[in-house]
Amino acid sequence: MSPAPRVIYWFRTDLRLHDSPALKAALDLKPECLYPIWCWDPHYVYRARVGSNRWQFLLDCQSDLSDSISKINSKSKLFVIREAPQTLLPKLFKAWKISHLVFEKDTDAYARERDEQVVELAKKAGVEVVIKVGRTLYDPDDLVKHNGGKPTMSITQVEKAGEKIGSIPRPIKAPKTIPDPGNTNIDFEQETPPPKPDINSGYRDAEEKSYDKLAGPNGDFAVPTMKELGLKKATTQHRGGETVALKALEKTIKNVDYTATFEKPKTAPTAFEPQSTTLLSPHHHFGSLSCRELFWQAQDIVDRYGKKASQPPVSLTGQMLFRDMYFGAQAQLGWKFGQTVGNSHCRFIPWHLRSKVDEENGLITGEYSIDSEEAEDWFQRWKFGRTGFPWIDAIMRQLRSEGWIHHLARHAVACFLTRGGCYVDWERGAEVFEEWLIDHESSCNIGNWQWLSCSAFYSQFFRMYSPIAFPQKTDKNGDFVRHFVPELKDYPAKYIYEPWKAPIQDQKKAGCVVKGDHVETEADGLNTYPKPMFDFSERRTICLEGLKNAYHIGLYGDNPKVLDGTWRKLFPDEAEGPTEGTNDTDAANGKSKVRKGVDVHNGEHGVEEDHGEAAETGGDNKGGDKHGSKRKAGKGQATLDTHVDKKRSKKK
């Protein structure tokens, strides 16, 4: 008779006990002992962009899970061990005489590489590995397989692939018992990671010490603290953990009408305290709430509700399918999904502030070229909420402070930075969201930025968000702006979205004058708010012509001309973006600079206003666009920036 299994359960993106297929698989082994562990991976501590708010949410989730485990078995907990899994796990296999390693599948680019290494190490150690799907409704690799081996670029493709895969499994209950852990001896040498480069150094106000001891400062495998990480205090009010998540889900589901008739495009991006959507997304990211739990609770209500219930893609269940769509795309494309260069399904558009690419591996380096000082200034002002457009600034300040913004608010600021104003590379915006969002998932963040910039998934670039007209649909008084841009709180509603139009006497009466750029915050004893950083109507036209031109030329990220830089020969020198000469230095007239991706120091109607972009199903596929590529190039596309150049030449 073979001995009972000795199992490590490796928690990662599944910080919960309910509906965990991988945890159930571990318990079904009837183990002699089970070790619930978390490997404190330096990739996330030092190399991935993570701000204080998301760190706090993670620590909340870990602490809540550890408490829940201990309530079931007082001898057990979440054992957080401070070392990279690639070096730690082989030592644990030996020290704890492990027979099985069980974990939830993760198809993120880094995670896939890491897990492949771990599986190989386990085989060498004679340890059996069990991997189960639980992060998404469908296995992303199965979606790709049943989509003809191609990345899923539309909801329709997800639904058709899903029909072939079969029904989404019902959620399973949380376990009532958990075996004891065995001996937790870790009498082996710790391999500490090099702390440099530390991409998150700007978020620290003290030395990072989370790797000082393998089992933590007290040797009890405790969840690290913000203090140990040297991180600045979190500013978000949103808390993490399975307990919080299940209460939030219960509150949502109790409102039957809301759940059954939910349509994302009809929710208000200006609503706060409370917000108009569920705010469950960060719990899905950390796995403190099962996606299947939400899906089936919502679907059961929809099935009972009848014909008036909403349907995908705008419904609650449709939002989960969108998430799976992005996971399927990343699963097939891997690292290249997160960038334009080398990405076979991402359109090439000559944005300002393009990423630098490592010539050896073809991957972006985390740095970008400043081909235009003006575009860099616009980007920094956008990031810190000093554009002079109150709606945009309010959203970005909410994001920085709370770590969350409404889906349509994300649409608005992403469109503004890329194709609807600044013409800045979507990769810059994705990096900022990666830093600040508590619900950041690489696949969804990257996919949404490609969608909103019309680089992939979506091609109706003529539909733009007005930073003035759009928010008035749900907030004519500007309460959202008054809250997050408090210097404008006493402005008349007539001017709240266009404060520069207010007479000077009204500005002074409101205690804030519109003056200068983003540097000044006070003048003559009054608050100041910056003038708009550009004429939105003018920039909208420039961006529209730029997209028309790029679509007409029709390059994708894997085109040889994109890879070798000769794409510039296809664009006129005067076109918007770094199109002059043969490289970014030429485009900046010899003044090109390089900046690292992390920096934590401190108009009018659109061409066609977009009120329902979330209702689209996607489908901007290489060689088969629904729109975009079939549109004729606009008149004057070869000189799309001429009128702006003339204006700038007068300043010189």
HELIX and SHEET records of a PDB file:
HELIX    1   1 PRO A   21  ASP A   28  1                                   8    
HELIX    2   2 PRO A   42  PRO A   42  1                                   1    
HELIX    3   3 HIS A   43  ARG A   47  3                                   5    
HELIX    4   4 SER A   52  ILE A   72  1                                  21    
HELIX    5   5 PRO A   85  ALA A   95  1                                  11    
HELIX    6   6 ALA A  109  LYS A  124  1                                  16    
HELIX    7   7 PRO A  140  LYS A  145  1                                   6    
HELIX    8   8 ILE A  155  ILE A  165  1                                  11    
HELIX    9   9 SER A  201  TYR A  203  5                                   3    
HELIX   10  10 GLU A  242  LYS A  254  1                                  13    
HELIX   11  11 VAL A  256  THR A  261  1                                   6    
HELIX   12  12 LYS A  264  LYS A  266  5                                   3    
HELIX   13  13 SER A  281  PHE A  286  1                                   6    
HELIX   14  14 CYS A  291  TYR A  305  1                                  15    
HELIX   15  15 LEU A  316  LEU A  333  1                                  18    
HELIX   16  16 GLY A  334  GLY A  338  5                                   5    
HELIX   17  17 GLU A  373  LYS A  383  1                                  11    
HELIX   18  18 PRO A  390  GLU A  402  1                                  13    
HELIX   19  19 HIS A  407  LEU A  417  1                                  11    
HELIX   20  20 TRP A  426  TRP A  436  1                                  11    
HELIX   21  21 SER A  442  LEU A  452  1                                  11    
HELIX   22  22 ALA A  469  GLN A  472  1                                   4    
HELIX   23  23 ASP A  479  PHE A  484  1                                   6    
HELIX   24  24 PRO A  486  LEU A  488  5                                   3    
HELIX   25  25 ALA A  493  TYR A  495  5                                   3    
HELIX   26  26 PRO A  499  LYS A  501  5                                   3    
HELIX   27  27 ILE A  504  LYS A  509  1                                   6    
HELIX   28  28 PHE A  536  ILE A  553  1                                  18    
HELIX   29  29 PRO A  560  ASP A  564  1                                   5    
HELIX   30  30 THR A  566  LEU A  570  5                                   5    
HELIX   31  31 ASP A  584  ALA A  587  1                                   4    
HELIX   32  32 GLU A  613  ALA A  615  5                                   3    
HELIX   33  33 GLY A  628  LYS A  630  5                                   3    
HELIX   34  34 GLN A  637  THR A  639  5                                   3    
HELIX   35  35 THR A  642  LYS A  651  1                                  10    
SHEET    1   A 5 PHE A  79  ILE A  81  0                                        
SHEET    2   A 5 CYS A  33  CYS A  39  1                                        
SHEET    3   A 5 ARG A   6  TRP A  10  1                                        
SHEET    4   A 5 HIS A 100  GLU A 104  1                                        
SHEET    5   A 5 GLU A 128  LYS A 132  1                                        
SHEET    1   B 3 SER A 355  VAL A 357  0                                        
SHEET    2   B 3 ILE A 364  ILE A 370 -1                                        
SHEET    3   B 3 LYS A 593  LYS A 596 -1                                        
SHEET    1   C 3 CYS A 512  VAL A 514  0                                        
SHEET    2   C 3 LEU A 526  TYR A 529  1                                        
SHEET    3   C 3 GLU A 522  ALA A 523 -1                                        
END                                                                             
